Amino acid sequence: MFRKILELDRDGSYALRVAEKPGLLRSIAMFFAHSGDSWFWGLAMVILWFAGNVFWKRWAVYELFWISLLAAVVMILKFTIRRKRPEGEWGAIYRNTDPHSFPSGHAARAFLIAVLGALLGPDWLAIVLWVWAPLVSLARVAMGVHYLSDVAAGAIVGIVFALIGYQLSPPIFAWISQLMMPFWGFGLW
């Protein structure tokens, strides 16, 4: 039974692949596949913190903090489970630095960002992020670096992690703010 599920997962994932098919759909999939990269979001949150008002600074700190912790959790899961990525040429940087695919870190990160965006941000941002997160996940399958089950598991991990993180954030950030006050002279917010 488990073998049959894995075969369906593989076949469904390969049916969605566009990595080897030049054209507009491949270009769109590449854009969304990269838009969930951790370096991009880390840099974006740092820029937002420096350029934003108090609201956006707070949002950036929450996102960056939980993105960072989520990355550690996903890597522990990946190196525990050790599922190989689908065969393919695209995404050499991902294949070389992280040969494991389950769960998808991009899907986990995208859904964490979307959940925290919905809980902490304005409605327009929540809508944009909830459209973007599934597109990132499907693009990772379309570009051949993940199976459908990888992104489904990543989405679940990201959502659960965000909901737990949101509940834990007030005491954690109050503690960090108190701890850093002698160095900064003010709190995080």
MDAnalysis code that builds the backbone (N, CA, C; Angstrom):
import MDAnalysis as mda
import numpy as np

u = mda.Universe.empty(567, n_residues=189, atom_resindex=np.repeat(np.arange(189), 3), trajectory=True)
u.add_TopologyAttr("name", ["N", "CA", "C"] * 189)
u.add_TopologyAttr("resid", np.arange(1, 190))
u.add_TopologyAttr("resname", ["MET", "PHE", "ARG", "LYS", "ILE", "LEU", "GLU", "LEU", "ASP", "ARG", "ASP", "GLY", "SER", "TYR", "ALA", "LEU", "ARG", "VAL", "ALA", "GLU", "LYS", "PRO", "GLY", "LEU", "LEU", "ARG", "SER", "ILE", "ALA", "MET", "PHE", "PHE", "ALA", "HIS", "SER", "GLY", "ASP", "SER", "TRP", "PHE", "TRP", "GLY", "LEU", "ALA", "MET", "VAL", "ILE", "LEU", "TRP", "PHE", "ALA", "GLY", "ASN", "VAL", "PHE", "TRP", "LYS", "ARG", "TRP", "ALA", "VAL", "TYR", "GLU", "LEU", "PHE", "TRP", "ILE", "SER", "LEU", "LEU", "ALA", "ALA", "VAL", "VAL", "MET", "ILE", "LEU", "LYS", "PHE", "THR", "ILE", "ARG", "ARG", "LYS", "ARG", "PRO", "GLU", "GLY", "GLU", "TRP", "GLY", "ALA", "ILE", "TYR", "ARG", "ASN", "THR", "ASP", "PRO", "HIS", "SER", "PHE", "PRO", "SER", "GLY", "HIS", "ALA", "ALA", "ARG", "ALA", "PHE", "LEU", "ILE", "ALA", "VAL", "LEU", "GLY", "ALA", "LEU", "LEU", "GLY", "PRO", "ASP", "TRP", "LEU", "ALA", "ILE", "VAL", "LEU", "TRP", "VAL", "TRP", "ALA", "PRO", "LEU", "VAL", "SER", "LEU", "ALA", "ARG", "VAL", "ALA", "MET", "GLY", "VAL", "HIS", "TYR", "LEU", "SER", "ASP", "VAL", "ALA", "ALA", "GLY", "ALA", "ILE", "VAL", "GLY", "ILE", "VAL", "PHE", "ALA", "LEU", "ILE", "GLY", "TYR", "GLN", "LEU", "SER", "PRO", "PRO", "ILE", "PHE", "ALA", "TRP", "ILE", "SER", "GLN", "LEU", "MET", "MET", "PRO", "PHE", "TRP", "GLY", "PHE", "GLY", "LEU", "TRP"])
u.atoms.positions = np.array([
    [0.829, -1.200, 0.000],
    [0.000, 0.000, 0.000],
    [0.869, 1.258, 0.000],
    [1.876, 1.309, 0.909],
    [2.753, 2.477, 0.993],
    [3.522, 2.660, -0.315],
    [3.933, 1.559, -0.897],
    [4.663, 1.608, -2.170],
    [3.779, 2.190, -3.272],
    [2.504, 1.822, -3.268],
    [1.554, 2.328, -4.270],
    [1.362, 3.835, -4.102],
    [1.290, 4.297, -2.864],
    [1.150, 5.731, -2.597],
    [2.369, 6.488, -3.118],
    [3.558, 5.935, -2.874],
    [4.786, 6.577, -3.365],
    [4.831, 6.602, -4.894],
    [4.337, 5.555, -5.530],
    [4.289, 5.528, -6.993],
    [3.326, 6.583, -7.533],
    [2.164, 6.715, -6.907],
    [1.205, 7.754, -7.307],
    [1.793, 9.144, -7.096],
    [2.486, 9.326, -5.990],
    [3.137, 10.598, -5.693],
    [4.170, 10.929, -6.767],
    [4.998, 9.944, -7.118],
    [6.025, 10.135, -8.149],
    [5.387, 10.444, -9.501],
    [4.393, 9.651, -9.891],
    [3.767, 9.833, -11.201],
    [3.038, 11.176, -11.289],
    [2.327, 11.554, -10.241],
    [1.645, 12.851, -10.227],
    [2.618, 14.012, -10.273],
    [3.732, 13.852, -9.567],
    [4.755, 14.896, -9.555],
    [5.389, 15.051, -10.930],
    [5.715, 13.949, -11.567],
    [6.324, 14.013, -12.899],
    [5.342, 14.562, -13.936],
    [4.064, 14.340, -13.745],
    [3.064, 14.869, -14.681],
    [3.010, 16.401, -14.634],
    [3.377, 16.983, -13.502],
    [3.357, 18.444, -13.360],
    [4.660, 19.116, -13.785],
    [5.675, 18.347, -14.098],
    [6.996, 18.911, -14.409],
    [7.009, 19.718, -15.691],
    [7.656, 20.880, -15.595],
    [7.886, 21.713, -16.769],
    [9.362, 22.109, -16.870],
    [10.184, 21.599, -15.981],
    [11.595, 21.982, -15.919],
    [12.323, 21.741, -17.238],
    [11.945, 20.725, -17.948],
    [12.623, 20.375, -19.198],
    [11.895, 20.918, -20.429],
    [10.874, 21.735, -20.214],
    [10.051, 22.243, -21.316],
    [10.189, 23.764, -21.407],
    [11.030, 24.262, -22.315],
    [11.197, 25.716, -22.442],
    [9.868, 26.402, -22.754],
    [9.720, 27.618, -22.252],
    [8.513, 28.388, -22.533],
    [8.084, 29.226, -21.349],
    [6.953, 29.874, -21.520],
    [6.440, 30.793, -20.512],
    [6.116, 30.089, -19.198],
    [5.492, 28.930, -19.269],
    [5.118, 28.214, -18.048],
    [6.358, 27.849, -17.226],
    [7.410, 27.431, -17.883],
    [8.667, 27.122, -17.197],
    [9.237, 28.384, -16.549],
    [9.208, 29.502, -17.252],
    [9.726, 30.766, -16.697],
    [8.938, 31.197, -15.475],
    [7.633, 31.062, -15.527],
    [6.789, 31.414, -14.373],
    [7.092, 30.483, -13.208],
    [7.213, 29.191, -13.497],
    [7.519, 28.221, -12.438],
    [8.879, 28.509, -11.815],
    [9.865, 28.870, -12.632],
    [11.193, 29.213, -12.094],
    [11.106, 30.428, -11.173],
    [10.351, 31.435, -11.581],
    [10.200, 32.633, -10.757],
    [9.613, 32.273, -9.391],
    [8.512, 31.541, -9.390],
    [7.882, 31.187, -8.112],
    [8.730, 30.213, -7.305],
    [9.424, 29.300, -7.969],
    [10.288, 28.348, -7.254],
    [11.391, 29.086, -6.503],
    [11.940, 30.121, -7.107],
    [13.004, 30.902, -6.450],
    [12.445, 31.931, -5.462],
    [11.208, 32.357, -5.648],
    [10.660, 33.415, -4.785],
    [10.515, 32.979, -3.326],
    [10.616, 31.703, -3.075],
    [10.548, 31.211, -1.705],
    [11.907, 30.955, -1.079],
    [12.990, 31.344, -1.775],
    [14.344, 31.116, -1.259],
    [14.546, 31.837, 0.075],
    [15.229, 31.167, 0.988],
    [15.435, 31.730, 2.327],
    [16.288, 32.984, 2.304],
    [17.321, 33.040, 1.465],
    [18.181, 34.227, 1.427],
    [17.381, 35.443, 1.001],
    [16.451, 35.257, 0.058],
    [15.622, 36.358, -0.422],
    [14.754, 36.913, 0.710],
    [14.106, 36.017, 1.452],
    [13.236, 36.452, 2.537],
    [14.027, 37.030, 3.703],
    [15.196, 36.458, 3.982],
    [16.044, 37.022, 5.028],
    [16.453, 38.443, 4.696],
    [16.922, 38.651, 3.472],
    [17.320, 39.991, 3.031],
    [16.124, 40.945, 3.030],
    [14.991, 40.477, 2.531],
    [13.785, 41.319, 2.490],
    [13.360, 41.750, 3.888],
    [13.446, 40.851, 4.870],
    [13.043, 41.207, 6.229],
    [14.026, 42.195, 6.870],
    [15.302, 42.056, 6.576],
    [16.292, 43.012, 7.097],
    [16.046, 44.395, 6.492],
    [15.821, 44.445, 5.185],
    [15.534, 45.730, 4.522],
    [14.253, 46.332, 5.075],
    [13.225, 45.510, 5.246],
    [11.956, 45.997, 5.783],
    [12.137, 46.538, 7.192],
    [12.973, 45.887, 7.981],
    [13.210, 46.361, 9.341],
    [13.867, 47.735, 9.323],
    [14.844, 47.928, 8.446],
    [15.533, 49.221, 8.383],
    [14.660, 50.309, 7.762],
    [13.828, 49.950, 6.787],
    [13.067, 50.952, 6.041],
    [11.639, 51.158, 6.551],
    [11.130, 50.214, 7.323],
    [9.720, 50.261, 7.696],
    [9.433, 51.052, 8.960],
    [8.156, 51.296, 9.160],
    [7.723, 51.922, 10.406],
    [7.654, 50.850, 11.499],
    [7.170, 51.203, 12.669],
    [7.149, 50.273, 13.801],
    [6.363, 49.003, 13.463],
    [5.232, 49.143, 12.794],
    [4.430, 47.971, 12.425],
    [5.240, 47.008, 11.567],
    [5.890, 47.517, 10.496],
    [6.637, 46.663, 9.580],
    [7.905, 46.118, 10.217],
    [8.507, 46.875, 11.132],
    [9.668, 46.357, 11.864],
    [9.259, 45.130, 12.676],
    [8.147, 45.239, 13.361],
    [7.660, 44.124, 14.176],
    [7.354, 42.914, 13.296],
    [6.682, 43.153, 12.186],
    [6.333, 42.066, 11.266],
    [7.598, 41.390, 10.758],
    [8.593, 42.190, 10.390],
    [9.853, 41.642, 9.861],
    [10.580, 40.808, 10.911],
    [10.596, 41.275, 12.156],
    [11.273, 40.526, 13.225],
    [10.567, 39.197, 13.465],
    [9.240, 39.218, 13.548],
    [8.483, 37.975, 13.734],
    [8.792, 37.000, 12.594],
    [8.671, 37.473, 11.363],
    [8.885, 36.595, 10.208],
    [10.301, 36.032, 10.196],
    [11.300, 36.877, 10.345],
    [12.686, 36.422, 10.272],
    [13.021, 35.447, 11.396],
    [12.547, 35.726, 12.582],
    [12.793, 34.847, 13.725],
    [12.215, 33.457, 13.466],
    [10.954, 33.388, 13.055],
    [10.299, 32.089, 12.866],
    [10.778, 31.398, 11.596],
    [11.142, 32.155, 10.554],
    [11.735, 31.550, 9.355],
    [13.037, 30.853, 9.732],
    [13.836, 31.500, 10.565],
    [15.128, 30.932, 10.971],
    [14.953, 29.656, 11.778],
    [14.047, 29.664, 12.744],
    [13.811, 28.455, 13.531],
    [13.203, 27.341, 12.684],
    [12.304, 27.713, 11.793],
    [11.694, 26.719, 10.907],
    [12.759, 26.047, 10.030],
    [13.721, 26.817, 9.549],
    [14.783, 26.243, 8.715],
    [15.520, 25.139, 9.465],
    [15.790, 25.355, 10.737],
    [16.479, 24.339, 11.536],
    [15.606, 23.091, 11.690],
    [14.333, 23.276, 11.956],
    [13.411, 22.144, 12.120],
    [13.307, 21.349, 10.820],
    [13.166, 22.047, 9.695],
    [13.048, 21.367, 8.403],
    [14.323, 20.589, 8.088],
    [15.479, 21.165, 8.362],
    [16.738, 20.455, 8.083],
    [16.871, 19.204, 8.955],
    [16.451, 19.292, 10.198],
    [16.476, 18.109, 11.070],
    [15.563, 17.021, 10.492],
    [14.369, 17.415, 10.066],
    [13.446, 16.442, 9.467],
    [14.037, 15.841, 8.189],
    [14.596, 16.690, 7.328],
    [15.157, 16.197, 6.070],
    [16.293, 15.204, 6.301],
    [17.192, 15.528, 7.219],
    [18.330, 14.644, 7.441],
    [17.968, 13.423, 8.292],
    [16.798, 13.445, 8.896],
    [16.293, 12.259, 9.593],
    [15.595, 11.330, 8.586],
    [14.764, 11.901, 7.731],
    [13.983, 11.112, 6.773],
    [14.825, 10.703, 5.562],
    [15.630, 11.600, 5.038],
    [16.599, 11.348, 3.958],
    [15.971, 10.870, 2.639],
    [14.868, 11.434, 2.263],
    [14.269, 11.105, 0.967],
    [15.024, 11.869, -0.125],
    [15.460, 11.152, -1.146],
    [16.194, 11.783, -2.246],
    [15.255, 12.637, -3.088],
    [15.804, 13.716, -3.597],
    [15.043, 14.564, -4.518],
    [14.764, 13.802, -5.818],
    [13.740, 14.236, -6.556],
    [13.517, 13.629, -7.876],
    [14.737, 13.877, -8.771],
    [14.974, 12.977, -9.696],
    [16.072, 13.163, -10.653],
    [15.767, 14.371, -11.519],
    [16.810, 15.102, -11.879],
    [16.621, 16.252, -12.751],
    [17.856, 17.111, -12.832],
    [17.825, 18.060, -13.743],
    [18.953, 18.953, -13.975],
    [18.772, 20.297, -13.283],
    [17.547, 20.804, -13.269],
    [17.317, 22.145, -12.739],
    [17.510, 22.148, -11.224],
    [17.970, 23.265, -10.700],
    [18.092, 23.427, -9.259],
    [19.350, 22.820, -8.685],
    [20.453, 22.928, -9.419],
    [21.714, 22.327, -8.967],
    [22.121, 22.824, -7.587],
    [21.881, 24.097, -7.295],
    [22.262, 24.627, -5.981],
    [21.499, 23.916, -4.869],
    [20.227, 23.633, -5.103],
    [19.430, 22.921, -4.103],
    [19.894, 21.466, -3.998],
    [20.126, 20.858, -5.130],
    [20.534, 19.450, -5.164],
    [21.895, 19.238, -4.513],
    [22.807, 20.209, -4.674],
    [24.150, 20.073, -4.111],
    [24.209, 20.416, -2.626],
    [23.494, 21.441, -2.209],
    [23.558, 21.858, -0.806],
    [22.592, 21.097, 0.084],
    [21.535, 20.560, -0.503],
    [20.517, 19.845, 0.264],
    [19.924, 18.737, -0.609],
    [20.505, 17.545, -0.568],
    [20.045, 16.464, -1.448],
    [18.717, 15.836, -1.025],
    [18.177, 16.233, 0.106],
    [16.952, 15.616, 0.618],
    [15.734, 16.493, 0.314],
    [14.609, 15.844, 0.106],
    [13.438, 16.596, -0.357],
    [12.249, 16.629, 0.604],
    [12.233, 15.787, 1.615],
    [11.023, 15.690, 2.458],
    [11.308, 16.146, 3.871],
    [10.579, 17.163, 4.317],
    [9.566, 17.989, 3.661],
    [10.204, 19.145, 2.899],
    [9.440, 19.784, 2.062],
    [9.938, 20.925, 1.299],
    [10.110, 22.134, 2.218],
    [11.335, 22.627, 2.282],
    [11.602, 23.831, 3.072],
    [10.952, 25.061, 2.459],
    [10.906, 25.122, 1.130],
    [10.272, 26.261, 0.466],
    [8.776, 26.301, 0.767],
    [8.120, 25.155, 0.708],
    [6.687, 25.118, 1.012],
    [6.452, 25.466, 2.478],
    [7.269, 24.910, 3.371],
    [7.124, 25.214, 4.805],
    [7.291, 26.710, 5.042],
    [8.328, 27.290, 4.457],
    [8.607, 28.723, 4.632],
    [7.470, 29.570, 4.047],
    [7.015, 29.226, 2.842],
    [5.958, 30.000, 2.192],
    [4.679, 30.004, 3.021],
    [4.301, 28.847, 3.543],
    [3.072, 28.786, 4.337],
    [3.240, 29.411, 5.713],
    [4.422, 29.321, 6.297],
    [4.684, 30.034, 7.550],
    [4.533, 31.534, 7.322],
    [5.136, 32.037, 6.257],
    [5.045, 33.464, 5.939],
    [3.593, 33.865, 5.703],
    [2.840, 33.033, 4.993],
    [1.439, 33.342, 4.714],
    [0.597, 33.360, 5.987],
    [0.797, 32.381, 6.870],
    [0.024, 32.334, 8.113],
    [0.360, 33.543, 8.991],
    [1.648, 33.808, 9.180],
    [2.022, 34.969, 10.001],
    [1.582, 36.273, 9.346],
    [1.622, 36.316, 8.023],
    [1.119, 37.493, 7.321],
    [-0.361, 37.714, 7.569],
    [-1.113, 36.623, 7.594],
    [-2.551, 36.727, 7.854],
    [-2.835, 37.105, 9.305],
    [-2.036, 36.583, 10.230],
    [-2.265, 36.864, 11.650],
    [-1.772, 38.241, 12.074],
    [-0.725, 38.727, 11.435],
    [-0.088, 39.966, 11.880],
    [-0.238, 41.140, 10.920],
    [-0.542, 40.861, 9.666],
    [-0.509, 41.913, 8.661],
    [-1.883, 42.381, 8.226],
    [-1.885, 43.330, 7.307],
    [-3.152, 43.813, 6.747],
    [-3.780, 42.755, 5.832],
    [-5.067, 42.904, 5.593],
    [-5.804, 41.923, 4.786],
    [-5.220, 41.753, 3.390],
    [-4.816, 42.844, 2.747],
    [-4.285, 42.748, 1.383],
    [-3.034, 41.873, 1.349],
    [-2.211, 41.981, 2.382],
    [-0.991, 41.184, 2.443],
    [-1.318, 39.704, 2.628],
    [-2.294, 39.419, 3.476],
    [-2.714, 38.032, 3.696],
    [-3.193, 37.403, 2.394],
    [-3.971, 38.128, 1.629],
    [-4.487, 37.606, 0.356],
    [-3.330, 37.312, -0.604],
    [-2.417, 38.265, -0.732],
    [-1.273, 38.084, -1.632],
    [-0.452, 36.863, -1.210],
    [-0.163, 36.739, 0.077],
    [0.673, 35.640, 0.556],
    [-0.025, 34.289, 0.453],
    [-1.352, 34.257, 0.635],
    [-2.079, 32.993, 0.528],
    [-2.248, 32.553, -0.926],
    [-2.137, 33.470, -1.867],
    [-2.085, 33.085, -3.282],
    [-0.670, 32.629, -3.630],
    [0.322, 33.361, -3.112],
    [1.728, 33.083, -3.415],
    [2.201, 31.731, -2.870],
    [1.851, 31.378, -1.641],
    [2.382, 30.164, -0.989],
    [2.107, 28.878, -1.783],
    [0.881, 28.622, -2.230],
    [0.669, 27.410, -3.030],
    [1.392, 27.454, -4.379],
    [1.552, 28.655, -4.936],
    [2.274, 28.767, -6.209],
    [3.749, 28.409, -6.037],
    [4.351, 28.829, -4.935],
    [5.737, 28.443, -4.638],
    [5.820, 26.925, -4.537],
    [4.906, 26.339, -3.809],
    [4.919, 24.892, -3.588],
    [4.768, 24.118, -4.893],
    [3.802, 24.489, -5.698],
    [3.597, 23.803, -6.977],
    [4.769, 24.038, -7.933],
    [5.363, 25.211, -7.871],
    [6.513, 25.506, -8.732],
    [7.704, 24.618, -8.384],
    [7.859, 24.297, -7.111],
    [8.960, 23.409, -6.709],
    [8.775, 22.011, -7.313],
    [7.532, 21.568, -7.411],
    [7.238, 20.280, -8.061],
    [7.429, 20.426, -9.575],
    [6.908, 21.502, -10.134],
    [7.010, 21.719, -11.581],
    [8.458, 21.794, -12.052],
    [9.335, 22.314, -11.200],
    [10.748, 22.425, -11.573],
    [11.541, 21.171, -11.212],
    [10.878, 20.167, -10.651],
    [11.484, 18.863, -10.454],
    [12.389, 18.712, -9.244],
    [12.288, 19.594, -8.268],
    [13.126, 19.446, -7.079],
    [12.365, 18.866, -5.885],
    [11.048, 18.651, -6.054],
    [10.235, 18.059, -4.997],
    [9.129, 17.195, -5.589],
    [8.634, 16.297, -4.752],
    [7.432, 15.528, -5.051],
    [6.244, 16.253, -4.428],
    [5.048, 15.908, -4.870],
    [3.834, 16.513, -4.307],
    [3.744, 16.301, -2.793],
    [4.099, 15.110, -2.329],
    [4.023, 14.842, -0.887],
    [5.024, 15.691, -0.104],
    [6.152, 16.040, -0.721],
    [7.131, 16.910, -0.060],
    [6.531, 18.285, 0.237],
    [5.854, 18.841, -0.770],
    [5.298, 20.185, -0.580],
    [4.059, 20.155, 0.306],
    [3.284, 19.078, 0.243],
    [2.123, 18.961, 1.139],
    [2.592, 18.890, 2.592],
    [3.607, 18.060, 2.849],
    [4.153, 17.957, 4.208],
    [4.780, 19.281, 4.633],
    [5.497, 19.935, 3.721],
    [6.094, 21.231, 4.029],
    [5.045, 22.259, 4.393],
    [3.941, 22.286, 3.648],
    [2.858, 23.225, 3.947],
    [2.292, 22.975, 5.348],
    [2.078, 21.718, 5.685],
    [1.555, 21.384, 7.015],
    [2.540, 21.801, 8.099],
    [3.814, 21.494, 7.906],
    [4.836, 21.877, 8.892],
    [4.855, 23.398, 9.056],
    [4.829, 24.127, 7.943],
    [4.862, 25.582, 8.000],
    [3.657, 26.176, 8.700],
    [2.475, 25.653, 8.413],
    [1.247, 26.153, 9.040],
    [1.253, 25.881, 10.536],
    [1.554, 24.650, 10.919],
    [1.574, 24.290, 12.348],
    [2.632, 25.103, 13.092],
    [3.819, 25.211, 12.501],
    [4.906, 25.963, 13.121],
    [4.515, 27.422, 13.305],
    [3.859, 28.012, 12.299],
    [3.428, 29.416, 12.397],
    [2.383, 29.608, 13.488],
    [1.432, 28.697, 13.573],
    [0.389, 28.823, 14.597],
    [0.967, 28.694, 16.005],
    [1.885, 27.768, 16.179],
    [2.549, 27.621, 17.479],
    [3.423, 28.840, 17.752],
    [4.185, 29.245, 16.741],
    [5.063, 30.405, 16.891],
    [4.301, 31.670, 17.238],
    [3.149, 31.848, 16.631],
    [2.328, 33.035, 16.912],
    [1.907, 33.066, 18.381],
    [1.557, 31.902, 18.912],
    [1.160, 31.828, 20.317],
    [2.337, 32.074, 21.257],
    [3.527, 31.640, 20.854],
    [4.723, 31.789, 21.698],
    [5.405, 33.143, 21.546],
    [5.086, 33.872, 20.504],
    [5.800, 35.109, 20.198],
    [5.750, 36.172, 21.296],
    [4.607, 36.488, 21.882],
    [4.614, 37.577, 22.873],
    [5.601, 37.365, 24.026],
    [5.603, 36.208, 24.692],
    [6.581, 36.073, 25.776],
    [8.028, 36.002, 25.278],
    [8.248, 35.378, 24.126],
    [9.610, 35.280, 23.595],
    [10.150, 36.669, 23.254],
    [9.347, 37.476, 22.556],
    [9.829, 38.784, 22.148],
    [9.885, 39.770, 23.313],
    [9.063, 39.586, 24.312],
    [9.192, 40.415, 25.516],
    [10.521, 40.101, 26.210],
    [10.873, 38.828, 26.287],
    [12.129, 38.417, 26.901],
    [13.334, 38.930, 26.101],
    [13.282, 38.766, 24.765],
    [14.375, 39.254, 23.914],
    [14.519, 40.765, 24.034],
    [13.407, 41.456, 24.055],
    [13.428, 42.911, 24.157],
    [14.076, 43.351, 25.468],
    [13.712, 42.693, 26.558],
    [14.316, 43.014, 27.858],
    [15.804, 42.693, 27.867],
    [16.169, 41.581, 27.267],
    [17.554, 41.153, 27.219],
    [18.412, 42.131, 26.403],
    [17.866, 42.642, 25.306],
    [18.622, 43.511, 24.404],
    [18.569, 44.983, 24.792],
    [17.678, 45.372, 25.693],
    [17.507, 46.776, 26.042],
    [18.821, 47.451, 26.459],
    [19.684, 46.822, 27.265],
    [20.944, 47.499, 27.621],
    [21.837, 47.781, 26.414],
    [21.725, 46.968, 25.379],
    [22.568, 47.146, 24.202],
    [21.987, 48.150, 23.219],
    [20.674, 48.150, 23.076],
    [20.028, 49.024, 22.102],
    [19.506, 50.300, 22.743],
    [19.190, 50.245, 24.038],
    [18.622, 51.390, 24.714],
    [17.110, 51.490, 24.527],
    [16.533, 50.542, 23.804],
    [15.090, 50.513, 23.611],
    [14.665, 49.091, 23.308],
    [13.386, 48.836, 23.369],
    [12.863, 47.508, 23.058],
    [12.711, 47.290, 21.578],
    [12.308, 46.091, 21.197],
    [12.073, 45.800, 19.788],
    [10.937, 46.630, 19.232],
    [9.978, 46.970, 20.108],
    [8.860, 47.807, 19.676],
    [8.246, 48.506, 20.826],
])
